[in-house]
Amino acid sequence: MSKRIASFIPNFWTPHLETDADIIKTHVDRGDRVRVYVCSGELPSCYGNLLGDRETCKMCVGRRRNVFDMLGLEGRVEIQNFVNLSDADEEILQGYRALRPDSFENLEKITLGSCLMGKAAFNEIVSHLRETEPKIEDHRDYLEKVLESAALVYLSFKNNLQEFQPDLLYTFSGRFVVSHGAIAAAAELGVPYAVHDRGWLRNHYQVVYNESMHSLSVWSRKICQHWNESETPLERRIEMGSSWFEQRIAGTNDALVKFTSAQSEELPVSFNPEKLNVAIFNTSEFENVGMDGYEMVLYESQDLAIEKIAKDLADCPDVQLYLRVHPHLTGMDNTQTRFIRERLTNRFPNLEVIAPDSPVKTYGLMKKADAVITFGSTTGVEAAFLKRPSVLLAPAFYEDLDLCFVPGSHRELMDAITGRAFSAISDEELEERKLRAIKYGYFMLSGGTRFTYFEENENYEIIENASGMKVPFDRPGLASLKKEIRSRRELEDGAKPGPLRGIVEEMAAVIDSLESENQDLKAQIASLTEEARLRSNPAIAHRISSMGRSFKNRIGKFL
């Protein structure tokens, strides 16, 4: 029996647009009726276009059209603009325009029905800025736009879902403002929904039904369910789960970002095996701040936790603490990195801070540590796999797998360290914890949904299977034109620049630097630019595409 499927596509970047398209195509091929709700520039702000730049909107619309063309979806799905407001909705929306909260605390209190738009806006701005304590006065224009966007999506989808009555609504993530508004409307109306995001493994994506993509209980449940319901023999599951950890430790894993690839030294020079060595691995705090379920219980933040631990152990010369700062924080200047620099580095006699770009190997330190303290990062479960006592001080996907020591109080943690309780853990217990960690590795290596119509190559480029091409950013015909025309003249004369403006702005400096090498080619491009401006003829793209391959190579990163 065919189903009614709704999809809301709020962004155009890889791999999420391709994920939307893969899901839509799968349902179409099953014979389901699919209605796709799209934005054509009506959103004042979205995650991929914070201030509503019109040229970015055009790129988004063009790329969405391209992926539908590539998969043959035009005419097979219903495409509808998402905006759907009654007169009463317009009045409500008016009240959410030009909101100017005076603090982030008050921002998080802003809601509309079940839409927690203020909290979603805070999550979004923290994610963009990579800063847990941004200054609200610096971002008022963005906040005005994003709150209006949240209200617009929420109100529209209450109407859209009531009219279409879908069996399921798909959208991206659900954490940030635009998609949150859609799933808030679905949850309020009792419409089943699914949120998707990048998979742990290349060529895969994750889907969560009727819950938050970032719910810790969801992932604990998925990990156990994937293990228990697998038809793969136990020995093979153990082998696969172990290989996930082994590849990460060896740096041969299939991760999008390999944080340890530049590390070459096994241990800090100061490492003394005669002491009780405790390795602390922090994480980038902005990733989870403000998210429900991620609040720390014993401490206000991981920074304050580390400071308190170091302070209370300062009079224990037989204990050495090593803080291995997460490589993700390399080069960042935010509240967390300033705290580490000003309040932790060289402040305590037995705390050594290892910089994020230090060559000291994460796994070399982990293997030799008498105990490992983490704050929800993968290092906590990796320590368990390596049979090192693992202490968990913050919520984590693996917190219910019973592989970490979770202290009930700060005093309990201090007593465990000073009393050397970790040395008393039997090898049998550590082996059992390792097996439970392997369940996590098995899920990471084999969980998720594989792309059906796309392939993700080793450079993490998404290729459409039938054509062997990436999804271009522009409509067919205009793509080559926008890629090749690089004249400042188009920008300066201001006469009907059309979709070329954004690319021309980016390319202006590049063209100037190549002027001496490319005078003739540049003149030809300028001439064609003028012709394109006057005629607005996409056919000119064919003429331009035959020109100057060497020029294209030099500016290839813009193509």
C-alpha positions in Angstrom: 0.0 0.0 0.0 1.5 3.3 -1.0 2.1 6.0 1.6 2.1 9.8 1.7 5.6 11.1 2.3 6.4 14.7 3.0 10.0 16.0 2.7 11.2 19.5 3.7 14.6 20.4 2.2 16.0 23.4 4.1 19.6 23.4 2.7 21.7 22.6 -0.3 25.1 21.4 0.9 26.7 18.0 0.7 25.9 15.4 1.9 22.5 16.5 3.2 20.9 17.5 -0.1 22.0 14.2 -1.6 20.5 12.4 1.5 17.2 14.1 1.0 17.2 13.1 -2.7 18.2 9.5 -1.9 15.3 9.2 0.5 12.8 10.8 -1.8 13.9 8.7 -4.8 13.6 5.5 -2.7 10.0 6.3 -1.8 9.1 7.3 -5.3 10.4 4.0 -6.6 8.3 2.2 -4.0 5.2 3.8 -5.5 4.7 6.3 -2.6 3.2 9.7 -3.2 5.9 12.2 -2.3 5.4 15.9 -1.7 8.5 18.0 -1.3 8.3 21.4 0.4 11.0 23.8 -0.7 12.2 27.3 0.0 12.8 29.6 -3.0 14.3 32.4 -1.0 11.4 33.1 1.4 13.4 32.3 4.6 15.0 35.4 6.1 17.7 33.1 7.5 18.7 29.5 7.3 21.6 27.4 8.6 23.4 27.7 5.2 22.6 31.3 4.6 22.5 33.2 7.8 21.6 36.6 6.6 19.5 35.6 3.6 21.9 36.6 0.8 20.0 36.4 -2.5 22.8 34.9 -4.6 23.2 32.1 -2.1 19.4 31.5 -2.4 19.8 31.2 -6.2 22.6 28.7 -5.8 20.5 26.6 -3.4 17.5 26.6 -5.7 19.6 25.7 -8.7 21.4 22.8 -6.9 18.1 21.4 -5.7 16.8 21.5 -9.3 19.9 19.8 -10.5 19.7 16.9 -8.1 16.0 16.3 -9.0 17.0 16.4 -12.7 19.8 13.9 -12.2 17.5 11.4 -10.4 14.6 11.9 -12.8 12.3 13.2 -10.1 10.8 16.1 -12.0 7.2 15.2 -12.6 7.3 12.2 -10.3 7.1 14.2 -7.0 4.9 17.1 -6.0 7.0 20.2 -5.4 5.4 22.9 -3.3 6.7 26.1 -1.7 6.6 25.6 2.1 5.1 29.0 2.9 1.4 28.5 3.8 -0.1 31.1 6.1 -3.6 32.1 7.0 -4.5 35.7 7.8 -4.4 34.8 11.5 -0.9 33.3 11.0 0.3 36.5 9.4 -0.8 38.4 12.5 1.1 36.0 14.7 4.2 36.1 12.5 4.2 39.9 12.7 4.7 39.6 16.4 7.9 37.5 15.8 9.4 40.0 13.4 12.2 42.3 14.8 12.4 40.5 18.1 15.5 41.8 20.0 16.1 39.7 23.2 18.5 41.5 25.5 20.3 38.3 26.7 20.8 34.7 25.6 18.9 33.6 28.7 15.9 35.6 27.5 16.4 34.3 23.9 16.1 30.7 25.0 12.7 31.6 26.6 11.2 32.6 23.2 8.7 29.9 22.0 5.7 29.6 19.7 3.5 26.7 20.6 5.8 23.6 20.8 8.5 25.3 18.8 11.4 26.1 21.0 12.8 28.6 18.6 14.9 30.6 21.1 16.8 27.5 22.2 17.3 26.3 18.6 18.6 29.8 17.7 21.1 29.6 20.5 22.3 26.2 19.4 22.7 27.5 15.9 24.6 30.6 16.7 27.0 28.7 19.1 27.6 26.1 16.3 28.4 28.8 13.8 30.6 30.8 16.0 32.2 27.9 17.9 31.8 30.0 21.0 29.8 29.0 24.1 29.4 32.5 25.4 28.8 34.8 22.4 27.9 38.5 22.8 24.2 39.0 21.9 24.7 42.6 20.8 27.0 41.4 18.0 24.4 39.2 16.4 21.0 41.1 16.6 20.5 41.2 12.8 20.9 37.5 12.6 18.7 36.7 15.6 15.9 38.9 14.2 16.0 36.9 10.9 16.3 33.5 12.5 13.4 33.9 14.9 11.2 35.1 12.1 12.3 32.1 10.0 11.4 29.7 12.9 7.9 31.2 13.2 7.4 31.1 9.5 8.3 27.5 9.2 6.3 26.4 12.2 3.1 28.1 11.3 3.4 27.1 7.6 4.0 23.4 8.5 1.0 23.3 10.8 -1.1 24.1 7.8 0.9 22.0 5.3 0.7 18.8 7.4 -3.0 19.3 8.2 -3.7 19.6 4.5 -1.5 16.8 3.1 -1.9 14.4 6.1 1.4 12.6 5.4 2.3 9.2 6.9 5.8 10.5 7.5 7.8 13.8 7.3 11.5 13.9 6.6 13.9 16.7 7.2 17.5 17.4 8.1 18.8 17.2 11.7 16.1 19.0 13.7 18.6 20.7 15.9 18.7 24.0 14.2 16.0 26.6 13.7 14.4 25.9 10.3 14.1 22.1 10.5 13.2 22.4 14.2 10.1 24.4 13.3 8.9 21.7 10.9 9.3 18.8 13.3 7.8 20.8 16.2 4.7 21.2 14.0 4.7 17.5 13.2 5.1 16.4 16.8 2.3 18.8 17.9 -0.1 17.4 15.3 0.9 13.8 15.9 2.5 13.4 12.4 5.3 10.8 12.4 8.6 12.4 11.4 12.2 11.4 10.7 15.4 13.4 10.9 18.6 12.5 9.0 22.2 13.5 9.2 25.7 12.4 8.0 26.5 8.8 8.8 29.4 7.6 10.9 30.7 5.7 7.9 31.4 7.0 4.4 28.5 6.3 2.0 26.0 6.1 4.8 23.5 8.4 6.6 21.6 8.1 9.8 17.9 8.4 10.3 16.1 8.8 13.6 12.3 8.5 13.9 10.1 10.6 16.2 13.0 11.6 18.4 15.9 14.0 18.4 18.9 13.1 16.3 21.1 14.1 19.2 19.2 12.1 21.9 21.7 10.0 23.9 19.2 7.4 24.7 18.4 6.9 21.0 22.0 6.0 20.2 22.5 3.8 23.3 19.4 1.9 22.2 20.5 1.8 18.5 23.9 0.4 19.4 22.5 -2.4 21.5 19.7 -3.2 19.1 22.1 -3.3 16.1 24.3 -5.8 18.0 21.5 -8.0 19.4 19.5 -8.2 16.2 22.4 -8.7 13.8 22.5 -12.0 11.9 26.3 -11.7 11.6 28.1 -14.5 13.7 29.4 -13.3 17.1 33.0 -13.9 16.2 32.6 -11.8 13.0 30.9 -9.0 15.0 33.7 -8.9 17.5 36.2 -8.8 14.7 34.4 -6.0 12.9 33.9 -3.9 16.1 37.5 -4.4 17.1 38.7 -3.4 13.6 36.9 0.0 13.9 39.0 0.8 17.0 42.2 -0.6 15.5 41.9 1.5 12.4 41.3 4.7 14.4 44.4 3.9 16.5 46.5 3.2 13.4 45.1 6.3 11.6 43.7 4.2 8.7 40.0 4.7 9.6 37.4 6.0 7.2 36.7 9.2 9.2 35.8 12.5 7.6 38.3 14.3 9.9 41.3 12.5 11.3 42.4 14.4 14.3 45.4 12.3 15.2 47.0 12.1 11.8 49.7 14.7 12.6 50.7 13.2 15.9 54.1 11.4 16.0 55.4 11.3 19.6 54.2 8.5 21.8 54.4 10.2 25.2 55.1 13.6 26.8 58.8 14.0 27.7 57.9 14.4 31.3 56.0 11.1 31.5 57.1 9.1 34.6 55.7 5.5 34.9 56.4 5.5 38.6 53.6 8.0 39.2 49.9 7.6 39.0 49.3 9.1 35.5 45.8 10.3 34.7 45.1 11.4 31.2 42.3 13.9 30.7 40.8 14.2 27.2 38.5 17.2 26.8 36.3 18.0 23.8 35.1 21.1 22.0 32.5 22.3 24.4 30.5 24.4 21.8 29.4 21.2 20.1 26.9 20.2 22.8 26.2 23.4 24.8 22.5 24.2 25.1 21.4 20.8 24.0 18.9 18.9 26.1 20.3 15.9 27.8 23.9 17.0 27.6 24.1 19.0 30.8 26.8 17.9 33.2 25.7 16.8 36.7 28.8 17.2 38.9 30.3 20.3 37.3 29.2 23.4 35.5 31.5 22.7 32.6 34.4 20.5 31.7 36.8 23.4 32.1 35.7 24.0 35.7 35.8 20.2 36.3 39.5 20.0 35.2 40.4 23.1 37.3 38.8 21.6 40.4 40.4 18.2 39.9 43.8 19.8 39.4 43.3 22.1 42.4 42.3 19.2 44.7 45.2 17.0 43.6 47.8 19.8 43.7 49.2 18.4 47.0 49.5 14.9 45.7 53.0 14.7 44.1 52.6 11.1 43.2 49.7 11.9 40.9 50.4 13.4 37.5 47.6 14.9 35.3 47.8 15.3 31.6 45.2 17.4 29.8 45.3 16.4 26.1 43.4 19.4 24.5 41.2 18.2 21.6 42.9 18.8 18.2 39.5 20.3 17.0 40.4 23.4 19.2 43.6 24.1 17.2 43.8 27.7 16.2 40.5 28.7 17.9 40.2 31.7 20.2 37.1 31.3 22.2 35.9 31.1 25.9 37.2 27.5 26.2 40.6 28.0 24.7 41.2 31.2 26.7 40.2 29.4 29.9 42.7 26.6 29.2 45.4 29.2 28.4 44.7 31.5 31.4 43.5 29.2 34.2 45.0 25.8 33.5 48.3 26.1 31.7 51.2 26.3 34.1 48.8 26.9 37.0 49.1 23.6 38.9 52.3 21.7 39.9 51.1 18.3 38.6 48.9 19.3 35.6 50.6 19.4 32.2 48.5 20.8 29.3 49.2 19.3 26.0 48.3 21.7 23.2 45.8 20.7 20.6 48.5 20.8 17.8 51.1 18.9 19.9 52.7 15.9 18.3 52.0 13.8 21.4 49.9 10.8 20.3 46.5 10.6 21.9 46.6 6.8 21.8 50.2 6.6 23.0 49.2 8.5 26.1 46.0 6.6 26.6 47.7 3.2 26.5 50.1 4.2 29.2 47.7 6.1 31.5 46.6 4.5 34.8 43.2 6.1 34.3 41.5 8.1 31.5 39.0 10.9 32.2 36.7 12.1 29.4 33.7 14.3 28.8 31.6 12.4 26.3 34.0 12.1 23.5 34.9 8.9 21.6 38.1 8.7 23.7 36.1 7.4 26.6 35.0 4.2 24.7 38.4 3.9 23.1 40.0 3.8 26.5 37.7 0.9 27.5 38.6 -0.9 24.3 42.3 -0.6 25.2 41.4 -1.9 28.7 42.3 1.3 30.4 40.0 2.4 33.3 37.7 5.0 31.8 36.0 7.7 33.8 33.1 9.5 32.3 32.2 13.0 33.6 29.6 14.1 31.0 26.7 12.5 29.0 27.8 10.3 26.1 26.3 8.0 23.5 27.9 5.0 25.3 26.9 6.0 28.8 24.5 3.1 29.2 26.9 0.4 27.9 28.4 0.0 31.4 32.0 0.4 30.3 33.0 3.5 32.3 33.2 4.5 35.9 30.7 7.3 36.5 31.4 8.9 39.9 28.4 10.1 41.9 30.3 13.0 43.4 33.5 14.9 43.1 34.7 13.4 46.3 34.1 9.9 45.0 36.3 10.7 42.0 39.1 12.2 44.2 39.0 9.1 46.5 39.2 6.8 43.5 42.3 8.6 42.2 44.2 9.1 45.5 43.2 5.6 46.7 44.4 4.1 43.4 41.1 2.3 43.0 41.6 1.9 39.3 44.6 -0.3 39.8 42.4 -2.8 41.6 40.1 -3.4 38.6 40.6 -7.0 37.5 41.7 -7.9 34.1 38.5 -9.9 33.7 36.4 -6.8 34.3 38.5 -4.8 31.9 38.0 -7.5 29.3 34.2 -7.4 29.8 34.3 -3.6 29.4 36.3 -4.1 26.2 33.7 -6.4 24.8 30.9 -3.9 25.5 33.0 -1.2 23.8 33.2 -3.5 20.8 29.4 -3.2 20.4 30.0 0.5 19.9 32.6 -0.1 17.3 30.5 -2.6 15.5 27.7 -0.1 15.2 30.0 2.6 13.9 31.4 0.3 11.3 28.1 -1.2 10.1 25.2 0.9 11.3 23.2 3.4 9.3 21.6 3.5 5.9 23.7 3.2 2.7 23.1 5.5 -0.2 21.2 3.9 -3.0 21.6 6.4 -5.8 24.9 8.1 -4.8 28.5 7.1 -4.0 30.8 8.9 -1.6 34.4 8.7 -2.8 37.5 8.8 -0.8 37.6 12.6 -0.9 34.0 12.7 0.5 32.6 13.9 -2.7 29.1 12.6 -3.4 28.8 11.2 -6.9 25.4 10.4 -8.6 25.7 6.8 -9.7 24.1 7.0 -13.2 25.9 10.1 -14.4 29.2 9.7 -12.4 28.9 13.4 -11.6 28.6 15.6 -8.5 25.5 17.6 -8.2 26.4 21.1 -9.6 25.5 24.3 -7.9 23.7 25.9 -10.8 20.9 25.1 -13.2 21.9 23.4 -16.4 23.0 25.9 -18.9 23.9 28.6 -16.4 26.5 26.5 -14.6 29.3 26.9 -17.1 28.5 30.5 -17.6 28.8 31.3 -13.9 31.9 29.3 -13.6 33.8 30.9 -16.5 32.8 34.6 -16.5 35.3 36.3 -14.2 35.3 40.0 -15.2 35.2 42.9 -12.8 33.3 44.8 -15.4 30.1 42.7 -14.8 30.3 43.7 -11.2 31.0 47.4 -11.7 28.5 48.3 -14.4 25.7 47.1 -12.2 23.3 46.4 -15.1 21.4 43.2 -14.5 24.3 41.2 -13.0 21.9 38.4 -12.3 23.2 35.2 -10.8 26.8 36.1 -11.6 27.4 38.7 -8.9 28.4 36.3 -6.1 31.0 34.4 -8.2 32.4 37.6 -9.7 33.0 39.1 -6.3 34.9 36.0 -5.2 36.9 36.0 -8.4 37.9 39.6 -8.6 41.1 39.3 -6.6 42.0 36.1 -8.4 41.6 37.7 -11.8 43.7 40.6 -10.9 46.5 38.3 -9.8 46.4 36.5 -13.1 46.1 39.6 -15.3 49.7 39.5 -16.7 49.3 35.8 -17.7 45.8 35.9 -19.0 45.3 39.3 -20.9 43.9 37.7 -24.0 41.7 35.2 -22.2 40.5 37.9 -19.9 39.5 40.1 -22.8 37.5 37.3 -24.3 35.8 36.6 -21.1 35.0 40.3 -20.6 33.5 40.4 -24.1 31.3 37.4 -23.4 30.3 38.8 -20.1 28.9 41.9 -21.8 27.2 39.7 -24.3 25.7 37.5 -21.6 24.6 40.6 -19.7 22.8 42.0 -22.7 21.3 38.8 -24.0 20.9 36.8 -20.8 21.5 33.8 -23.1 22.6 30.6 -21.3 23.7 29.2 -24.7 26.8 31.3 -24.4 28.0 28.9 -21.8 28.8 26.4 -24.5 31.2 28.9 -26.1 32.8 29.8 -22.9 33.3 26.2 -21.8 35.7 25.5 -24.7 38.1 28.3 -23.5 41.2 28.2 -21.4 41.5 24.9 -19.6 44.7 26.1 -17.9 42.9 29.1 -16.6 40.2 26.8 -15.2 42.8 24.7 -13.4 44.3 27.7 -11.7 41.0 28.8 -10.3 39.6 25.3 -9.9 38.7 25.6 -6.2 36.0 28.1 -7.2 34.5 25.6 -9.7 
